[in-house]
């Protein structure tokens, strides 16, 4: 069975949300997915590094390949990536395969 896990929303019903801070886009997404069926899910979010580390340990076996780090106050930045740690390679995707241990 396949699942789709969403972590961001860029537009709703023709309204461009890219200029909004991530925290507001996340609120939109939470509302949109409030009644979603199990195959569609809102990606859990945390502001705690300990929580992110625990998810990586617990969910690696389920196929989770990495974490998405978003600045809560930034709007969407097309063709730009922000990351913590060393610069991301050009092939980096929003959910990148990671061998790095937090």
C-alpha positions as CSV (number, residue, x, y, z in Angstrom):
1,X,0.0,0.0,0.0
2,X,1.2,3.5,-0.8
3,X,0.9,6.6,1.4
4,X,1.3,10.3,0.6
5,X,2.7,12.4,3.4
6,X,2.5,16.2,2.9
7,X,4.8,18.7,4.6
8,X,4.0,22.0,2.8
9,X,1.3,23.6,0.6
10,X,2.0,26.2,-2.0
11,X,-1.4,27.1,-3.3
12,X,-5.1,26.5,-2.3
13,X,-8.0,27.0,-4.7
14,X,-5.9,29.3,-6.9
15,X,-4.6,31.3,-4.0
16,X,-0.7,31.5,-4.0
17,X,0.6,30.8,-0.5
18,X,4.3,30.9,-1.4
19,X,4.8,34.3,0.1
20,X,3.4,33.3,3.5
21,X,5.8,32.1,6.2
22,X,6.0,28.3,6.5
23,X,4.1,28.3,9.9
24,X,1.1,29.8,8.1
25,X,1.3,27.5,5.1
26,X,1.5,24.6,7.7
27,X,-1.7,25.8,9.3
28,X,-3.4,25.8,5.9
29,X,-2.2,22.3,5.3
30,X,-3.3,21.1,8.8
31,X,-6.8,22.4,8.0
32,X,-6.9,20.9,4.5
33,X,-5.9,17.5,5.8
34,X,-8.0,17.5,9.0
35,X,-10.4,14.8,7.6
36,X,-7.9,13.0,5.3
37,X,-8.1,9.3,4.9
38,X,-5.2,7.2,6.2
39,X,-3.4,7.0,2.8
40,X,-3.0,10.8,3.0
41,X,-1.3,12.2,6.0
42,X,0.2,15.4,7.4
43,X,3.9,15.0,8.2
44,X,4.5,15.4,11.9
45,X,6.4,18.6,12.8
46,X,8.5,19.5,15.8
47,X,10.7,22.4,16.9
48,X,12.8,20.1,19.0
49,X,15.9,18.5,17.7
50,X,15.4,15.5,20.1
51,X,12.0,14.8,18.5
52,X,13.6,14.9,15.0
53,X,16.3,12.5,16.0
54,X,13.8,10.1,17.5
55,X,11.7,10.1,14.3
56,X,14.8,9.3,12.3
57,X,15.6,6.3,14.6
58,X,12.0,5.1,14.7
59,X,10.9,5.5,11.1
60,X,14.0,4.5,9.1
61,X,12.7,0.9,9.0
62,X,9.5,2.2,7.5
63,X,11.4,3.8,4.6
64,X,11.7,7.4,5.8
65,X,14.9,8.7,4.1
66,X,15.4,12.0,5.8
67,X,14.0,15.1,7.4
68,X,12.7,18.4,6.0
69,X,14.0,21.5,7.8
70,X,12.0,24.6,7.2
71,X,12.4,28.0,8.8
72,X,9.0,28.9,10.3
73,X,9.2,32.6,9.2
74,X,10.4,32.1,5.6
75,X,8.2,32.2,2.6
76,X,8.6,29.6,-0.1
77,X,11.9,30.1,-2.1
78,X,11.7,28.6,-5.6
79,X,14.9,26.9,-6.8
80,X,16.6,27.7,-3.4
81,X,17.4,25.3,-0.7
82,X,18.2,26.0,2.9
83,X,19.8,23.5,5.1
84,X,21.6,23.1,8.4
85,X,25.0,21.7,8.4
86,X,27.2,21.3,5.3
87,X,26.0,22.7,2.0
88,X,23.5,20.5,0.2
89,X,24.5,18.9,-3.1
90,X,22.8,20.0,-6.3
91,X,20.8,16.8,-6.4
92,X,19.3,17.4,-3.0
93,X,15.6,17.0,-2.8
94,X,13.1,18.2,-0.1
95,X,13.3,14.7,1.5
96,X,16.9,13.7,0.9
97,X,18.5,10.3,1.6
98,X,20.6,10.8,4.7
99,X,23.4,8.7,6.2
100,X,24.2,11.5,8.6
101,X,23.4,10.7,12.3
102,X,21.8,13.6,14.2
